[in-house]
């Protein structure tokens, strides 16, 4: 006869669940402990309310394919979580439970660690409820829900930082705090998708592209190049490719309205340090050569090993440049701007200060110096978030 006055411990209740998991019915497991059927039903309900296997005894671990309603999906379902709970209470390992589910052990491990309660106990009902809550759509947009985080993003955009750089710096500062992080894609959506974020409407124009809408990746934006072949880039030393040796530069012009004005750009491949050439006239070969010699002659010899340039007529006076700087000039293949990838990326960043479709002759040497200093003090993911100025200073200190 069942003694209803007996008070059962937590260990008794765990043993009860293990007995059911081993194949006993609720009634049989209760009888083993001398508990009533009402207590057994309550204990089972409080442990997660899992359905038992449909056998004559009414006990045992549930069949995940039967409880889940058929074929297994990508995400764990209620039946599989019930199997995990029963397996843990029965003392099974993650690998053993995973084997019953036909899942990888890591799936069970992550599920238990993600959805266990504060006391470390995994309950299928609570896990299912949490998973459902996290999967609900639409989710609240992160920048809309956190004005402080949105303000940090806006501050970075005002400084001319790219969404990817902002995301990298926030991740570094936040450390393990996920709520203070945001992906670069979230920032782009806040700028370009209506109603997606708490960012000012004009911030999209702070990007180097100045676009009001995103351009599909499949769109071909490569500009044709009419320049004739000159010195081949294949003649460059092999040391240029891996950036291990400093002193190899890439250069080009960024052009203003109607190509009537220009600014020269030079970027050192290993440090990404940038030098800007002031060209107030018509950016002829003579003017470009004069400006390049003027700006680079103060560099030590080991930082003037080579210069790679797009095949433009503005470098027609390249022999004078080579003699004056004791360097070598190499020209890219036709229609191959990616061969100056570092310089192309830098020119895109420079458009924050020198917008397309504007007259670049209005910018003074002081304006160029300010933009150059800001760009060289900008953290770069490719430099482990150090700045080009920091990297160049290290090289100069080593040489000294």
Secondary structure, 3 states (H helix, E strand, C coil): CCCCCCCCCHHHHHHHHHHHHHCCCHHHHHHHHCCCHHHHHHHHHHCCCCCCCCCCCCCCCCCHHHHCCCCCCCCCCHHHHHHHHHHHHCCCCHHHHHHHHCCCHHHHHHHHHHHCCCCCCCCHHHHHHHHHHHHCCCCCCHHHHCHHHHHHHHHHHHCCCCHHHHHHHHHHHHCCCHHHCCCHHHHHHHHHCCCCCCCCHHHHHHCCCCCCCCCCCCCCCCCCCCCCCCCCHHHCCHHHCCCCCCCEEEEEEEECHHHCCEEEEEEECCCCCEEEEEECCCCCHHHHHHHHHHHHCCCCHHHCCEEEECCCHHHCCHHHHHHHHCCEEEECCCCCHHHHHHHHHHHHHHCCCCCCCCCHHHCCHHHHHHHHHHHHCCEEHHHCCEEHHHHHHHHHHHHC
